[in-house]
C-alpha cells in the first residue's frame, strides 16, 4: 500500500507497459469486448490506473481514479463513429523514464505515458492509428460522393414519369436502401483487423501486470 501511495505521489504510477498478446485474457478490458460480434484485442497499454485497449472495432478505456482505488469507469470509442485526429509520439530524453503517445479520437484527447523500453511497440500503434485515420477520411469522402450522386439523380428524375403511387414508393424504397447500404456498410469501415494485422507486431515480453 505504501509503495502504491508513493508512486501516486511521485506521478510514476501512470507509466504504462505494453501487454503481450498472451496476457490479453487477464486484463479488465477483455470483459467488455463484444466477443459475440468477432471483436478482439490487438494492442493494449496498461498502467496502475488505466487500460487502453485497441480492438479491431473500438478503443476501450478502462479509466481508474487512482493507483490505490479499485473504482473504474469503462469508456468505449467506436472507430466507425469517432474519427482519429492528430497522432504523435514524444520520445524520451536521456533522463526520462517514458515516451508519450498522443492522439485524439472523436472529441476526446489522450496523452499516454509508456515505459520507454516499449518504444518499438508504441511506433506500431502510432502507424496503425494514422492508417485508421486515413481510412476514415477515405470513407467520409465516399459518403459525401454518395450524397452528391443521389442529389444529381434526383435532379434527373421526373416524378411524372412514374406511374402511380406504388411506383413512387417502390422507387423511393430502392433509392433509400441503396443509399443506406452505401453510407452504413460499403463506406463505413467497422472492422479494422486488416490494418492492425499489417502494423502491429506485438513482440512484447509479458510484463508483471500493474
N, C-alpha and C positions, 0 to 999 in steps of 0.2 A: 504493500500500500504506500509506504513512504517513498519507494522508488518511483511509483506512478505519479505521486504528488510532485516530486522533484522534477520529473520530466515535464509535467504540465507547467510548472512554474518557469522552467527554462525555455519552454516553447519548442522542445525537441520531440515531443510525443506525437506530433503530427507528420513526421517524416515517414513516408510510405515505402513499402517494398513491393516488388512485382511478384505476384503469387504464381507459382508454376502450375501448368495445366493439371498435373496430377493431384493438386490440392484444391481444385475448384469445388469439389463436393463438400468441403469442410468450411466454406465461408458462409456468412449470413445471407449474402445476396442470392445464393443458389435457391433459397426457399421462395423467392419472389419471381422466379422465371416462369414464363408460360411454356413449360416443357411440352404441354399438350399440343402446342402450335409449332413445335420444332425449334423453339428458342434455345440457344446455348451460349455459354460464356466463351469469349475469345481472348480477353485481356482483363486483368484485374489488379488494381493498386489497393493495397491495404495499409492503413496506419493504425495507431492505437484508437483513434476516434472514428475513422471513416473507412468505407469501402467504395471504390469507384469501379463499377463492373460494366465493361463494354461487351454487350452481346451482339448477335447479328441483327437484332431489331431495335435496340434501345440502349441508352446509358441508364443504369440503375445506381443511384447514390444512396448508400446506407449511411445516414448522417448522424453522428454521435455528438452529444452535447459537450463531453469532455472525456479525457482518458480514464477518469475514475468513475464515470457514470455508465450504467447499463442501458440507459434510455436511448432509443434510436428512432429516427424518422426515415421512412423509405420514400424516395422520390424517383419517378420514372420519366424519362425523356425519350419519346419515340422519335427515331430519325425521320419517319415519314411526315411528321408534323412539326419538327424542330430542326431548323437549319443550323449546320455547323458554320460559325462565323470565323473570326480570326483564330489562328492557331500558332503558337510559338513555343520554343524551348529556351529557357535561360540556363546556360551551362554554369557549372560550378567553378569558382575561383580556387586558388590554392588552399585557402583556409576554410572553404565551405564544405559542409557535410552532405549537401543535396543539390540536385538540379530541379528546375521548376518547369512543369508543363502547364501552359496557359491556353485556354480556348473558351469559346462561347458556344452554347447550344440553345437555340431559341432565344429567350430573353435572359437566360442565366449565364453567369460568367464563373469560370473555375480557374483556380491557381493552386496546383497540387505539387507539393514538395515530395521528391522521391530521392531515396538514398543514391548517391552519385555512382555507386558501383553498377547500377542498373541503367546507365546512360544508353547502352545499345538498344535495350528493350523500349526505353522512352522514345528513341528515334523511330522505332517501328510503329508505335501507336500514333505518333505525330504524322507519319506518312499516311496511315490509314484514315485519320481524321481529315486530312487535306483531300484525300481521294473521295471520301464520303461527301464532303462539301462540293467537290466538282460534280459528282453525280447528281446531287440535289439541285445544283444550278442548271444542269442539263435538263433535268425533269421539269423544272419551273418554266424554262423556255419552251419545252414541248407542250406543256399545258396551255401556255399563252397562245401558242400557234394553233392549238385545237380550238380555242375560243374564237380566234380570228377566222379560222376556216368556217366555223359554224355561222359567224356573222355574214361572211361572204355568201354562203349557201342560202341564208335567209333572205339576202338581198336578191338572189336569183329566183327564189321560189315565189310563185304567184298562187295564192290560195284559191283563186278562181279556177285553176287547172285541176284541183282536187274535187272529185265528185262525191258530195255528201259528207255528212258529219263523221261517219265511220272511217272514211278515207283520211280525214284530217286527224282524227285521234290516232289512227294506225301510224301515220307519218310522224306525228309528234312523239309517240312512244318509241319508234325506231330511232329517231334522232336523239332523244334523251338517253336511251340505253347505250347507244354508241358513244355519246359524249361522256357518260359516267364511266364506261369501260376505259376510255382514253385517259380521263382525268384521275381516276382512282386506282386503276390497275396497270395499264401499259406505261403510264408516265409518272407513276409514284412508286419509287422503289421502297419496299418494306423490309426486304431481307438482304443484308449486306455481307453475307457469308463470303461471296466471291472476293470482295475487297480485303476482308480480314485474312482470308487464306493466302492471299497474294503478299501481304505486307507483314503479318505477324509471325515472328519466329521465336516462340516462347521457350527459349532455352535456359530460363532462369533456374538456378539451383533452388530447390524448395527451401524457403526460409522457415524459421520458427515463427509461426503466425503471431502478430502482436496481440 
